[in-house]
């Protein structure tokens, strides 16, 4: 590498980073077009000719926290793909930040379905967050230029520090990410998704494979960020209970259909029975937890996620398996409810 | 090996004497170029966990050099042709699959055994050549010509420039492929390009350490550096420092002893790796001890 090339790389790097960091202390929609962050009108999706879900009407405003719920294999992740513009909607209208999906770029932060870092990976958490800011730029930053480098470079460093503080990961951001616990890794990945100050955060099952105390604390973190950072959150979830206190809206996907609205409107015996065309009962435990009984699959269950994910397979068989599990799961969920942390606690659980 | 070599009591005059030999100066030049290149490319190999592919690609240097000698052309052509060729074959065939690790490693193993078999074929075809097999496999630093150095330097410059250009997106795609893909990083193209760069690097390193011991410079310094620090910039620099130190000491030791260069470089590199592991162990042990104490104090 010649010195000239490297310096060029650094310059373009700083300028680009500065471009990302404009719009400090953004008020909701200030300086942006007054449009909904996500707008779905009669949207439906189909994979290989089979309609997964349909008739989704959803408006997500700035700073709202929306959960996408539904049984396994119903196409919750497909909704994420539609929002990201990876997969076109089969019907209806989809607008993300007022435009066609896939054109919003840095304005969308995306956290894919659970990925964990190998224990032997020797890269710090802060580096992974930093890659979220400028990892897609060509060239490498020249070592040692930070001292003499422009304010833009320092701003980028400051943004990384700020976002790590925001998710409460300062204590372990300088450790190799492979050595961090699952909850710690998930916080760092949320920081990575947030580092470009997106207006929409799309999270695919971020609580999956975390233990219950960590589920509660990461859910509280996401709830707080959606308010404090004015970022709309669309989160695919398997279990509504950890996030229920923070939700503004839910979308319940069902085979061929969908229901959306506030949690109080949607997660009811009446709405879900109509949606699933089968008697469903929604029970509320004394601590406010919701338990859905009798649907194709209760959202409360921590079952093997992929058991029912074989779309197009024998649906009835999957239903029967789900029912069997539900019966055995009843007592386990009571136990879980007993040792659940109070909602709103963001404290890290001990490793 | 010069007959009158061997250490005397005056180390400085020994080194002075070594530097008077053109062949040694050339060997040091070539070794320096190769060490820097191997350390940088190897750092990504270790991070991406592509050591098996790296091993296979460097083994392809053996049939390459054997074929070149059999055909009567410069061995460097054989090294570059076969190493880059093997990398291209792996890249092309892995592309058709969905990039599953298991499939890729099976493919890599197939390419590896085939290249070794080809190597033995060329050795058998070229009858009087058997003495040279050792140096092809285990390295030699004698007979590096200024022309060789020019080629090594030119190829190294191109590879390092390419690495500087793709370094950050490649790091992103290596560490976090799902998000890198979503961000529009062409991770597939980058990994193919990296394989080709790896091929060129393996060809260079093979010429000093021999095909079997490429790991000594390609993987060991980088693995050692990554054991010591998780900061990417620092571990990259450390990796280069280790590779240079190991190469320079290895060349010196080989000059003053009857044992081959490959052995010395590998031994020094392995020693560094053991020390780094020991260091990592001590750091963790002390850290654990401190945590233990904090907990104990917190409880009491």
Interface residues (C-beta under 8 A of the other chain):
Chain A: X1 X2 X5 X6 X9 X84 X110 X111 X112 X115 X117 X121 X122 X123 X124 X127 X128 X131 X132 X134 X135 X136 X137 X138 X139 X140 X141 X143 X175 X176 X192 X193
Chain B: X47 X160 X161 X163 X164 X165 X166 X167 X168 X169 X171 X172 X175 X176 X178 X179 X180 X182 X183 X184 X185 X226 X227 X229 X230 X231 X232 X233 X235 X237
